[in-house]
Amino acid sequence: MDLTLLLIAVLLGREVAGLKLRRIIVPPYTLRGESALLECRYDLEKDKLYSISWYKDDEEFYRYVPRGEPTKHSYRVEDVKVDHRLSDHQQVLLQDVSLQTSGQYKCEVSAEAPSFNSVSGEAKMEVVVLPQDGPRITGEEKIYATGDVLGMNCTSGKSHPRAILKWFINGKQVKPNTEIMFEQHGLYSVISSLRLQLEPGHIAGDKINVRCEATVQLDSNSDAPLIETRHTEVFVEGDASVATPSVCLTVASALLLLLPLV
């Protein structure tokens, strides 16, 4: 056999029989203030482990060296806090995660001589902040009649990512007129404004049900997406027998057109 082909065969055989990365498990999202468990599963086969290294956005924050003293060592990376008691050669536990803990995490496994094999895998984690309160509806308090403009604002609680707001009148979704988003320290609050001219069907009874729904959704393509929905509803008074001046003028004009000319 040609020497080059023989060398390739030897190298391929070594790769097959040596160190392999089975999987890396990083939670796609974690709530702020909670812990996050990162796992790195591998097979040494004929190799011997030299070290395990974990990186966040290419910055090393944890290393495990079985022959080292100490065997575990963590490096200062902003907002990455390692719990050494529950971290070892296959997992790392991060404590009290913050928004800045979000990022790309990589596990790198290295073997000792003579192979010096090295394998790695990475995955992304995002830290989520859910709103502490439901959305808040504000607007003019009065008795509404057909033709009036129902004007209200809905303000979401602070969250990361931003909340998506939806309006419902008597259970039927309606489109808002404008939306404004504010950001402070990585948290978002959204104000949605509704300006709706009321029709007879909106005031079938003496009450109009106005509901605002706030949904925080992350990773909609995942098998287990995070979805948190909260809603607030108010009942405003409606009087179907009352018409606004503009409506009265319209009716009067129509009646005048029907009167015979003298």
Disulfide bonds with the S-S distance in Angstrom:
Cys40-Cys107 2.02
Cys154-Cys212 1.94
